[in-house]
Amino acid sequence: MTSKCPRCFRTLTQDLFAWECTGTCQPLPDAEASANAGTQVLSRPLVKMQRPHDNRRWIAPASVPCPKCGRSGREVCPYCHYALLPHWRATQTVCVALAGARATGKTIYLAILIKELEEMFSYNHLSLGFADPKSRSIYEEIYERPLYEARGIPRATNPAADQDAYQRDPIILNMGVLRNGPAMLVIRDVAGEDLENPPPDERYLGYFERADTVLFLFDPSAVNDVRDLLTDYLPKEAHQPGDPERVLEVLLRIMGVSLVPIGMVVSKFDTMQALAWVEDQQWSQIMANAGAAFARDPGINAWSYDPVDGDLLHEEVRSLLNKLNAQRFVNTLASANQRSAREYRFFAVSALGDHVIGDKLHPRGIAPFRCLDPIRWVLARRGIA
């Protein structure tokens, strides 16, 4: 069973532990925590404890008193000092990092994904819930209410804004007891601007090279050929997507030679599906193929990842990217794979099912398409589902 810190994604071993004071001691700037969070973090006094080298049977205490005020401490990650939930080390964790250029649709995708996961778990007689009040609050305030209650679009992320500090925290979902015991799904988002123009100190982005999987969202409307074909379909006021090629280059540099697999997710796939109705005969024939994997959705009924369907979709999306003159993305991933034997897989999703009208949902509402595929793949790779 592998447990990782939900913020820095470092593996938590039985050799190093840390506790933070919960008493009245004055919080002070914490350089380690700040470097891993990407923003200033204040911490109360910390106590670290390492397993004695000559005692393999040593068991860490449940808590350690603060050396200053004597109050019991709460366990935190020994590397980034993020507060761990009770019994965290006894829980297997699946850590997913989202990446993509600005205006790619990561925020909307995450909002829809969690709803879809809840329905999938419920359909399969399982329960999915938020592991802590902070995760629930982040989801409800930033993702759920703007989309499902206000029927609008969650605001674009802005790393320079103080209110976007929520991006420094993960969303932690309790998946209950699965195949190998209690399991948590940890999802971390990052502003596209942070990857397009990374700050001088990139240490807080290091969690990408320690994730279980990185999902890279790519907006097809960023390709000029697609925008030209769909001039009448794409909303005129749509935000111009960021540079996905630049973001992918930065992401791969940060990940280095790690073996963390990458899911290349073509987001807003309704944009591609609309090509079935354009005057370009070749594109209309391709996208009108009812037998293609990209034309069907396994839905919430499916629990396990279907590798046959997944392989077919993978090759179809790869071919579509080539047809879009986006071969450079395929080549970049293939080159990175050759250097580090890193696995990568292509997906196609549409969170909303149709384009937005201004800052509001389309009158037809929300119709998610294949949003669960990437997470099913992640869980299957970890042997959890």
N, C-alpha and C positions, 0 to 999 in steps of 0.2 A: 504494500500500500504506500503510495507516494503522496505526500502533502507538501504544498508550496505556499509561500506567503502570498496573500491575495493582492498585494500591491507591487512588490518587486519581482514576484514569481520565482524567487530563489527556493530551492529545495530545503525543507526544514529537516535536519538530521537530528539524531539523538545525542549529538556531541556538543551542541551549543544552544544555550537558552538565554532569554533576557526577560526582565520584568521592569515595569515602569511604576513609579509611585502613584498611588491613588489618593494620597492625603492632601495636606495643605501646602506642600512645598511649592515654591514659585516656579512656574514654567519658564524655561530659558530657551534661546535659539538652539536648535539641534542640527548641526552641520550634516551629519549622516542622513537623517530623515529628510532634510530639505533637499539634498542632492538627489534623493530617490523619488521625491514627490514633485520636483520641478517648481516648488514654491516654498516660502519660508514656513517652517514647522517649529512649534514650541513644544518642548517635552519637559516633564518633571524628571527628577533624578532616576537614573537607570542602574540596574544591577545585572551584570552578565555573569554567567556561570558555565564553565566548560567541563565536560566529562573528564575525570582523571584518566590519564593514559594507561594506567596499570589496573583499572577497575572497569571491566566491560559490563559488569552487572549493575553498575551505578544507575540509579533512577533519579531524575530531577525532581525536586520538591514541587508541590502544587503551586506554591507561592513563596515569595521571598520578601521579607519586610524591608521597607525603605531605610537606608542607613542614617537618614537625617531625622525623619519624623516617626519612624517605627511602624507606619501603616502598611498593610499588606499591599503588594504590587500586583498588577495585572500582567499577564504574559503578552509580550510583543515580539515581533520578528527581530531576531538578533542582528539583522543586517540593515533594515530600513526603519525599524522601530514602530511598524504599523501594529495596532492593537489586534490581537488574534481572538477570534470567538472561542467560547468554552469548548473544550475537547477538539479543537481544530486539528491537532496533530494526529488524532485517531480517525480522521476523515480523509478519504481520497479526494483529491481536487483535480478539476479539469480547467486549465487556465487558457482563455481565448483572448487574443488581442485583435482589435479591429483597426484597420488602416485604410487610407484612401485620401485622395485629393479633396479639397474643399468642394462643397456642393455636390458630392457624390451620392449622398443619400444615406450615410451611415446612421445618422440620428433617427431617421424614419425607419430604417431597416431594424435597428435595435428595438424601437418601440413595438413594431409589429412582431418581431421574432419572439419576444417574451410572451406575448399573447398567444401566439401559435404554439409555443412550447407548453404553456399551461393547458391548452386544449388537447395537445397530443398526449400529455401525461394523463389527463383526465380520461380520455378515450380508452387508454390502456390500463385503467384502474390503478393509477399511480397519482402521487401528489407532488406538485411543484410549488414552492413558496419562497418568499424572500427570507434570507438567512438572518437578517438583522434589520432594525428600524431604519438605519441610514440607507440601505439599498432600496427599501420600499419607498422612502421619502424621495430619493433621487428619481426613481422611475415615475412615481406619481406626478411630481412637480414638473419635471423636465420633459418627460416623454408622453405619459398617458393623458394628462389633462389637456394639453394643447391639441393633441390629435383626436382623442376619442370624445372629449367633452366640448371643446371649443370648435371642433371640426376644422381645425386649421393645421398649419405646418409648424412643428417645433422650430424654434429660432435656430439660426445657424450658430455653430460653436465659434467662440472667440477666445483664444487662449490669453489674450491681453486683459480680458475682463475679469474682475474679481469674482463675479457671480458664477463664472465657469470653473470655479475650483472643484465642482463636482466631478470634472473629468480627471482629477487627480485621484479619485476614489473609485474602486471597482463596484460593480453590481454583483452581488453574491446571491446565487439561487440555490436553495436546498432541494436536492433531487431525491431526498429520502434514502431508503435502503435499496440499492440496486444489486447487480450481480455479485460484486465483491465487497459489499457492505455500504455504510453511509457514504454519500457522495455529494460534493458541492460543485456547481458550475460557476466559474468566476469569469466575468467579461469586463475588459477594459477598453475604453474608447480613447481616442486622441484627436485633437483638432487637426484638420488637414493642413492648416498653416504651419503647425509644428513640424510636419514632415517635409513640406515644400521648402520652408526656410527654417531649418533647425537652429536652436539657440547655441551659443558657444559651448555651453556645458550640456552635453547630451546624455549625461549619466541617467537621468530619469527616464530616458527612452530605452534603457538597457533591458527592460522587461520583455521587449520583442524577441531577443535572442534566448530568453528563458521560458517563453510561452510553450504550451503544448501544441498550439496551432495559431498561425496568423491568418486572418481572413482579410484579403486585400480587395476592396470594392472599386470597381472600374465602371464609370458612367459612359455608355456608348455614345452619348450625345457630345462627348468631348472630341470625337472623331469628326473632322470636317465633312467627310463624305456622307455620314449619317445625317448631320445637321442640314446639309444641302438637300438630301432626299426628302427630309421630313419638315421642310419649312412650314407647311400648313398644319402639321401635327404638334410640333413643339410650341409651348406657350412663349409668346414674344417677350414676356417679362421674366422668363426663367433666368436664374443666376447662371453665369458662365462657369462651367466646371473648372477646377484647377488643373494643373499639369500632371496627369497621372504618370507620365514617363519619369518626370523629375522625382515624384514621390516614391515610385518603385525603386529608383536608383538609390535614394537616401535610405529607404527601408532595408534593402539588401546590404548596403554598407554597414548599417547599424547591426544587422543580424550576423554579419561576418560569415564564418564557416560553420555556424551552428547547424544542426540537423533538424531544426524546427520546420515542419511542413508548412506550405503556403497554399491556401485555398484562394484562387483567383476568381472572384465573384463578379460577374457582369450584372451590375445592378440596373434598376429601372428597365428591366427587360421588355416591358410593355412598349418601350421605344422601338426595340427591334421587331416586336410582333406587329407593330404598325406598318412595317415595310411590306407586309402581305398585301396592302392596298395601294401601294404607290404605282406609278406608271411604268417604272423600271421592271420589265418582264422577268429578268433573271432573279431579282430580289423577291418579287412577288411570288414566284414559283418556289423559291427556297423556303420562305417563311410561311407559305400556305401548306407546307407538307404536314398533313395530319398525323403521319406515322412517326414523326421525329420525336425524340425524347424531350426537346425543348418546347413541344406543343402540349405536353401533358404534365400533370402534377400528382405525385403520390398521395398528397393530402395529409391530414392529421392521423388517418387510420394507420399508416405505416409506422412501425416503431423502429425496426432495424434498417440500417442503410443497405440498399440493394446495390451490390458492386457491379452487376451486369448493366442495370439502368445507369449507374454512375459512370461506368466506362463509356457507354454510348453518349451520354450527355457531355462528358469530358472532350471526346473527339469532335462532337458537333460544335461545341463552343470554340474549340481550337480552330476549326475550319472557318467559323464565322469571323473570328478575329483576323485570320489571314485574308478573308474576303474584304474585310473593312480596311485593309492596308495597315492593320495594327500588328503586323508580324513581329515588330520590334519587341512587343511585350512577351510574345511566345519565346522569342530568341533569348531575351534577357533572363527569363525563368529557366529555360533549358541550359543556358550557360552557367547560372548559379547552381543548378542541379549537378552539372558535371564537376564543378569545383568541390562541392561538399556532399554529394549524393543525397541532397535534400529532395524530399517528395513534394510534388505540387499537383494540384487538381483544379480543373475549371468547373465553374457553376454558373447558373443563370437564375436570377431571382427578380421578382417585382414585388415590392412591399405594398404598394397601393393598388396596382393593377391598371392604373390610368394616370395621365398627367394631371397636375393641379391647375386650378383656376385662380390665378393671382397667388394669394397666400391661403387659399381655402381648398378643401378636398373637392374632387370632381363630384358632381351631383349623384353619380352612380355609386358613390361610397368607396369602401375599401374592399379590394379583392386580392389578397395575397397570392403569390405564385411561387412555388418551390422555395420558400424562405427557410424551410426546415432542413433542406438537403445538407448545407455545410455543417450544421451542428450534429446531424445524424452521422456524418462522416467522422467528425471529431470524436464522438462517443464510441463509434465502432473501432477507431484506431486505438483508443485507450482500453478496449475490451470491456466497456461498461454497458453498452447496449447493442 
